[in-house]
Amino acid sequence: MSEASMSNPSASELRGALAAFMAASRTRDAGKIAAALTRICDLEQRLGPDAPPMLRHYLERRSYQKALDFLDSGRAESETPQCGSPS
C-alpha cells in the first residue's frame, strides 16, 4: 500500500499501532494492549474516504493481524471484502 493512498492517518502510523498491539498481545501487557487499542481506534476513525476497502474491513472486524498483513503485503488497494459471497 502506498503512503499516498491514505490521507489521514498514514499507513506507517497505522502499521506502527498494529505492530504495537500485536507485540503487547504476545506479552499480555494489559496497559500496552489498552494503549495500542486506543491508538488503533483513533487512527481508524481518522481514515479518509480513500482508505482501501479491505483495510477498513479488517479494522472494523478487529482482525488486526490481517490488517497488518494487508499493509505489509502491498495487495491491490481496490480489493473489496467478499464475506458471505459464494466462491
N, CA and C atoms as an extended XYZ file, in Angstrom:
261
Properties=species:S:1:pos:R:3:atomname:S:1:resname:S:1:resid:I:1 pbc="F F F"
N         0.840       -1.166        0.000 N   MET     1
C         0.000        0.000        0.000 CA  MET     1
C         0.885        1.230        0.000 C   MET     1
N         0.637        2.116       -0.867 N   SER     2
C         1.455        3.309       -0.939 CA  SER     2
C         1.008        4.302        0.123 C   SER     2
N         1.965        5.054        0.617 N   GLU     3
C         1.657        6.054        1.637 CA  GLU     3
C         0.692        7.099        1.089 C   GLU     3
N         0.761        7.364       -0.216 N   ALA     4
C        -0.080        8.391       -0.815 CA  ALA     4
C        -1.539        7.973       -0.909 C   ALA     4
N        -1.830        6.687       -0.749 N   SER     5
C        -3.199        6.219       -0.924 CA  SER     5
C        -4.086        6.509        0.281 C   SER     5
N        -3.511        6.867        1.395 N   MET     6
C        -4.283        7.181        2.591 CA  MET     6
C        -3.963        8.610        2.995 C   MET     6
N        -5.005        9.393        3.240 N   SER     7
C        -4.762       10.771        3.619 CA  SER     7
C        -4.391       10.860        5.099 C   SER     7
N        -5.296       10.559        5.974 N   ASN     8
C        -5.053       10.580        7.422 CA  ASN     8
C        -5.670        9.346        8.016 C   ASN     8
N        -5.047        8.611        8.802 N   PRO     9
C        -3.636        8.645        9.176 CA  PRO     9
C        -2.770        8.013        8.092 C   PRO     9
N        -1.470        8.114        8.250 N   SER    10
C        -0.590        7.499        7.268 CA  SER    10
C        -0.535        5.998        7.513 C   SER    10
N        -0.189        5.276        6.482 N   ALA    11
C        -0.064        3.825        6.598 CA  ALA    11
C         0.989        3.456        7.637 C   ALA    11
N         2.065        4.246        7.721 N   SER    12
C         3.119        3.925        8.686 CA  SER    12
C         2.636        4.105       10.125 C   SER    12
N         1.794        5.106       10.378 N   GLU    13
C         1.225        5.290       11.727 CA  GLU    13
C         0.368        4.092       12.103 C   GLU    13
N        -0.478        3.688       11.175 N   LEU    14
C        -1.374        2.570       11.431 CA  LEU    14
C        -0.584        1.273       11.587 C   LEU    14
N         0.400        1.075       10.736 N   ARG    15
C         1.256       -0.111       10.828 CA  ARG    15
C         1.931       -0.174       12.197 C   ARG    15
N         2.436        0.961       12.660 N   GLY    16
C         3.102        1.009       13.961 CA  GLY    16
C         2.158        0.677       15.111 C   GLY    16
N         0.946        1.215       15.054 N   ALA    17
C        -0.037        0.939       16.109 CA  ALA    17
C        -0.443       -0.532       16.104 C   ALA    17
N        -0.624       -1.097       14.925 N   LEU    18
C        -0.990       -2.517       14.830 CA  LEU    18
C         0.145       -3.404       15.326 C   LEU    18
N         1.375       -3.068       14.961 N   ALA    19
C         2.532       -3.843       15.415 CA  ALA    19
C         2.669       -3.750       16.937 C   ALA    19
N         2.427       -2.570       17.503 N   ALA    20
C         2.494       -2.401       18.961 CA  ALA    20
C         1.435       -3.255       19.645 C   ALA    20
N         0.235       -3.303       19.055 N   PHE    21
C        -0.824       -4.127       19.627 CA  PHE    21
C        -0.444       -5.604       19.589 C   PHE    21
N         0.079       -6.063       18.463 N   MET    22
C         0.450       -7.475       18.344 CA  MET    22
C         1.554       -7.836       19.346 C   MET    22
N         2.534       -6.952       19.496 N   ALA    23
C         3.620       -7.197       20.443 CA  ALA    23
C         3.092       -7.227       21.878 C   ALA    23
N         2.226       -6.288       22.217 N   ALA    24
C         1.654       -6.236       23.565 CA  ALA    24
C         0.793       -7.461       23.834 C   ALA    24
N         0.100       -7.939       22.812 N   SER    25
C        -0.741       -9.131       22.971 CA  SER    25
C         0.108      -10.363       23.276 C   SER    25
N         1.250      -10.455       22.622 N   ARG    26
C         2.136      -11.607       22.871 CA  ARG    26
C         2.656      -11.618       24.302 C   ARG    26
N         2.912      -10.437       24.864 N   THR    27
C         3.441      -10.362       26.228 CA  THR    27
C         2.338      -10.246       27.269 C   THR    27
N         1.097      -10.081       26.798 N   ARG    28
C        -0.078       -9.962       27.674 CA  ARG    28
C         0.026       -8.798       28.652 C   ARG    28
N         0.613       -7.715       28.162 N   ASP    29
C         0.751       -6.500       28.957 CA  ASP    29
C        -0.531       -5.680       28.785 C   ASP    29
N        -1.402       -5.741       29.783 N   ALA    30
C        -2.720       -5.117       29.688 CA  ALA    30
C        -2.647       -3.614       29.412 C   ALA    30
N        -1.722       -2.928       30.045 N   GLY    31
C        -1.596       -1.489       29.842 CA  GLY    31
C        -1.204       -1.144       28.413 C   GLY    31
N        -0.253       -1.894       27.868 N   LYS    32
C         0.190       -1.643       26.496 CA  LYS    32
C        -0.878       -2.067       25.494 C   LYS    32
N        -1.604       -3.127       25.805 N   ILE    33
C        -2.699       -3.559       24.925 CA  ILE    33
C        -3.753       -2.458       24.848 C   ILE    33
N        -4.142       -1.943       26.006 N   ALA    34
C        -5.165       -0.889       26.044 CA  ALA    34
C        -4.702        0.355       25.297 C   ALA    34
N        -3.449        0.745       25.491 N   ALA    35
C        -2.924        1.928       24.806 CA  ALA    35
C        -2.904        1.722       23.294 C   ALA    35
N        -2.492        0.536       22.862 N   ALA    36
C        -2.434        0.254       21.423 CA  ALA    36
C        -3.833        0.219       20.825 C   ALA    36
N        -4.789       -0.370       21.545 N   LEU    37
C        -6.170       -0.408       21.046 CA  LEU    37
C        -6.756        0.992       20.919 C   LEU    37
N        -6.475        1.832       21.890 N   THR    38
C        -6.946        3.209       21.840 CA  THR    38
C        -6.368        3.913       20.618 C   THR    38
N        -5.092        3.701       20.372 N   ARG    39
C        -4.424        4.326       19.221 CA  ARG    39
C        -5.012        3.807       17.903 C   ARG    39
N        -5.207        2.497       17.802 N   ILE    40
C        -5.783        1.909       16.585 CA  ILE    40
C        -7.177        2.479       16.327 C   ILE    40
N        -7.996        2.535       17.369 N   CYS    41
C        -9.362        3.057       17.211 CA  CYS    41
C        -9.347        4.513       16.776 C   CYS    41
N        -8.432        5.302       17.342 N   ASP    42
C        -8.307        6.700       16.950 CA  ASP    42
C        -7.909        6.809       15.472 C   ASP    42
N        -6.932        6.042       15.074 N   LEU    43
C        -6.481        6.084       13.683 CA  LEU    43
C        -7.566        5.585       12.733 C   LEU    43
N        -8.291        4.554       13.145 N   GLU    44
C        -9.383        4.040       12.314 CA  GLU    44
C       -10.443        5.118       12.079 C   GLU    44
N       -10.767        5.889       13.112 N   GLN    45
C       -11.763        6.952       12.994 CA  GLN    45
C       -11.294        8.062       12.058 C   GLN    45
N        -9.990        8.203       11.920 N   ARG    46
C        -9.430        9.260       11.086 CA  ARG    46
C        -9.165        8.822        9.650 C   ARG    46
N        -9.458        7.569        9.318 N   LEU    47
C        -9.230        7.107        7.949 CA  LEU    47
C       -10.042        7.940        6.972 C   LEU    47
N        -9.422        8.328        5.908 N   GLY    48
C       -10.110        9.096        4.878 CA  GLY    48
C       -10.905        8.190        3.956 C   GLY    48
N       -11.687        8.788        3.084 N   PRO    49
C       -12.502        8.006        2.159 CA  PRO    49
C       -11.678        7.215        1.150 C   PRO    49
N       -10.399        7.550        1.027 N   ASP    50
C        -9.534        6.854        0.085 CA  ASP    50
C        -8.866        5.615        0.679 C   ASP    50
N        -9.169        5.288        1.932 N   ALA    51
C        -8.583        4.097        2.553 CA  ALA    51
C        -9.087        2.850        1.830 C   ALA    51
N        -8.214        1.871        1.629 N   PRO    52
C        -8.611        0.651        0.929 CA  PRO    52
C        -9.759       -0.072        1.637 C   PRO    52
N       -10.741       -0.554        0.877 N   PRO    53
C       -11.884       -1.257        1.476 CA  PRO    53
C       -11.477       -2.465        2.317 C   PRO    53
N       -10.463       -3.200        1.879 N   MET    54
C       -10.046       -4.374        2.651 CA  MET    54
C        -9.467       -3.961        4.005 C   MET    54
N        -8.730       -2.876        4.040 N   LEU    55
C        -8.180       -2.398        5.306 CA  LEU    55
C        -9.308       -2.018        6.251 C   LEU    55
N       -10.275       -1.287        5.751 N   ARG    56
C       -11.444       -0.921        6.574 CA  ARG    56
C       -12.130       -2.179        7.109 C   ARG    56
N       -12.313       -3.154        6.228 N   HIS    57
C       -12.959       -4.422        6.586 CA  HIS    57
C       -12.233       -5.075        7.760 C   HIS    57
N       -10.924       -5.203        7.663 N   TYR    58
C       -10.157       -5.845        8.736 CA  TYR    58
C       -10.234       -5.050       10.034 C   TYR    58
N       -10.126       -3.740        9.949 N   LEU    59
C       -10.177       -2.916       11.157 CA  LEU    59
C       -11.547       -2.956       11.814 C   LEU    59
N       -12.601       -2.894       11.017 N   GLU    60
C       -13.961       -2.929       11.575 CA  GLU    60
C       -14.230       -4.232       12.304 C   GLU    60
N       -13.625       -5.301       11.851 N   ARG    61
C       -13.835       -6.615       12.471 CA  ARG    61
C       -12.763       -6.963       13.493 C   ARG    61
N       -11.902       -5.985       13.768 N   ARG    62
C       -10.794       -6.154       14.717 CA  ARG    62
C        -9.886       -7.321       14.350 C   ARG    62
N        -9.713       -7.515       13.069 N   SER    63
C        -8.770       -8.510       12.548 CA  SER    63
C        -7.436       -7.796       12.353 C   SER    63
N        -6.795       -7.488       13.476 N   TYR    64
C        -5.630       -6.626       13.434 CA  TYR    64
C        -4.424       -7.273       12.778 C   TYR    64
N        -4.227       -8.576       12.952 N   GLN    65
C        -3.121       -9.233       12.275 CA  GLN    65
C        -3.333       -9.191       10.766 C   GLN    65
N        -4.566       -9.405       10.325 N   LYS    66
C        -4.861       -9.336        8.895 CA  LYS    66
C        -4.666       -7.921        8.364 C   LYS    66
N        -5.046       -6.921        9.153 N   ALA    67
C        -4.841       -5.528        8.736 CA  ALA    67
C        -3.349       -5.233        8.584 C   ALA    67
N        -2.555       -5.715        9.540 N   LEU    68
C        -1.115       -5.519        9.475 CA  LEU    68
C        -0.534       -6.255        8.268 C   LEU    68
N        -0.970       -7.480        8.050 N   ASP    69
C        -0.511       -8.245        6.884 CA  ASP    69
C        -0.878       -7.524        5.590 C   ASP    69
N        -2.079       -6.960        5.539 N   PHE    70
C        -2.521       -6.217        4.363 CA  PHE    70
C        -1.595       -5.034        4.096 C   PHE    70
N        -1.293       -4.266        5.141 N   LEU    71
C        -0.419       -3.108        4.981 CA  LEU    71
C         0.974       -3.518        4.517 C   LEU    71
N         1.441       -4.665        4.993 N   ASP    72
C         2.779       -5.136        4.646 CA  ASP    72
C         2.843       -5.835        3.294 C   ASP    72
N         1.703       -6.268        2.781 N   SER    73
C         1.689       -7.111        1.587 CA  SER    73
C         1.758       -6.362        0.268 C   SER    73
N         1.274       -5.128        0.266 N   GLY    74
C         1.206       -4.405       -0.994 CA  GLY    74
C         0.107       -4.919       -1.904 C   GLY    74
N        -0.894       -5.616       -1.328 N   ARG    75
C        -2.005       -6.134       -2.127 CA  ARG    75
C        -2.764       -4.993       -2.771 C   ARG    75
N        -3.534       -5.346       -3.778 N   ALA    76
C        -4.296       -4.356       -4.528 CA  ALA    76
C        -5.211       -3.569       -3.601 C   ALA    76
N        -5.127       -2.267       -3.680 N   GLU    77
C        -5.940       -1.409       -2.827 CA  GLU    77
C        -7.388       -1.397       -3.236 C   GLU    77
N        -7.684       -1.871       -4.426 N   SER    78
C        -9.064       -1.862       -4.897 CA  SER    78
C        -9.815       -3.133       -4.513 C   SER    78
N        -9.128       -4.086       -3.872 N   GLU    79
C        -9.812       -5.300       -3.425 CA  GLU    79
C       -10.945       -4.921       -2.487 C   GLU    79
N       -12.033       -5.661       -2.564 N   THR    80
C       -13.158       -5.424       -1.668 CA  THR    80
C       -13.463       -6.706       -0.924 C   THR    80
N       -14.024       -6.605        0.282 N   PRO    81
C       -14.351       -7.779        1.076 CA  PRO    81
C       -15.341       -8.681        0.348 C   PRO    81
N       -15.170       -9.976        0.511 N   GLN    82
C       -16.039      -10.938       -0.145 CA  GLN    82
C       -16.768      -11.807        0.878 C   GLN    82
N       -16.950      -11.333        2.086 N   CYS    83
C       -17.610      -12.105        3.137 CA  CYS    83
C       -18.998      -12.543        2.688 C   CYS    83
N       -19.270      -13.810        2.864 N   GLY    84
C       -20.578      -14.334        2.562 CA  GLY    84
C       -20.839      -14.555        1.101 C   GLY    84
N       -19.875      -14.255        0.241 N   SER    85
C       -20.073      -14.447       -1.192 CA  SER    85
C       -19.726      -15.874       -1.567 C   SER    85
N       -20.517      -16.502       -2.408 N   PRO    86
C       -20.180      -17.851       -2.854 CA  PRO    86
C       -18.914      -17.832       -3.693 C   PRO    86
N       -18.112      -18.854       -3.557 N   SER    87
C       -16.853      -18.920       -4.315 CA  SER    87
C       -17.070      -19.500       -5.673 C   SER    87
